[in-house]
Amino acid sequence: MRGALTRHVDPWHMAGHLAGSLEASRLPRLTALAPPEGALQASLAFEPGGGAGDPAVRIAVRVTGRCAVTCQRCLEALHWDCDVQSTVLVVADEAAARRLEAAGEAVVSPPGETLDLAALVEDEVMLAMPFAPRHPAGTCQAARIPQPPAPADALPPGRRPAGEPAPREDNPFAVLAALRGEQPREGRDAGGDAAAQDAPPPAPTRDSRRSRRREN
């Protein structure tokens, strides 16, 4: 049986194929996240379970269309052409969902209740959305944005950022003196020489007086 894509169906009494279009107004959660550009085309094929050993209705879902997402590199609009194909298991209770978890995605819908097909399609599209959509290489606007200079620690050894003066080479004796709490060697030598120049001449000794007398 092939029919139009209605809003609600009883999956336990469905067999066959439903197809149709879904406007954005019927997909409010997807529209808030990635607005569809036009209607999405959905196709659902129902396959009843095989009895007590297979207590699930299988729905083969396929959705095609285009949605607007945001490029995570340049934050500009990006078109995502979706082509979603998945299998959903409809089960009667949570216990059955846990048992069939490894077989595929399970949706709990007890017998006698209806299933919202638009919400089902919406879920499948949102689950298939790319985690971090980006423009193809060479088309992203981020490639045209000037990049800041690399930090100093990212430059090769021996290279400095433009405009930065060369580092001053410290005197190794000054570094050692600073570690020992002393004045640098140059400072001590210079200070000693200056003190020697300013000091008064030594007092004459007896030998120096004798030598001066002989000269006279």
HUNORWO-V785958 format. One record per backbone hydrogen bond with DSSP energy under -0.5 kcal/mol. CO is the residue of the C=O (numbers start at 1). NH is the residue of the N-H. If there is no record, write none. Layout:
co = [CO;CO]
nh = [NH;NH]
This chain:
co = [1;3;4;7;7;9;9;10;11;16;17;18;19;20;22;23;24;27;28;29;30;35;36;40;40;41;42;43;44;44;45;46;47;51;52;54;54;56;57;58;58;59;59;60;61;62;63;64;65;66;67;67;69;71;76;78;79;80;80;82;84;86;87;88;88;89;89;90;91;93;94;95;96;98;100;100;101;105;107;107;110;115;115;116;117;118;119;120;121;122;123;124;125;126;133;136;136;140;141;142;151;152;156;161;168;171;172;173;174;175;176;177;177;178;184;185;186;187;188;189;190;191;192;193;194;195;205;206;207;208;209;210;211;212]
nh = [17;19;6;117;118;11;115;13;14;46;3;44;5;42;40;26;27;31;32;33;34;68;38;22;42;64;20;62;18;46;60;16;58;54;55;51;56;58;90;47;60;61;88;45;86;43;84;41;82;37;69;80;78;75;71;69;81;67;82;65;63;61;105;59;90;91;107;57;109;97;98;99;100;101;103;104;104;89;91;109;113;9;117;120;121;122;123;124;125;126;127;128;129;129;72;139;140;143;144;145;154;155;159;164;170;175;176;177;178;179;180;181;182;181;188;189;190;191;192;193;194;195;196;197;198;199;209;210;211;212;213;214;215;216]
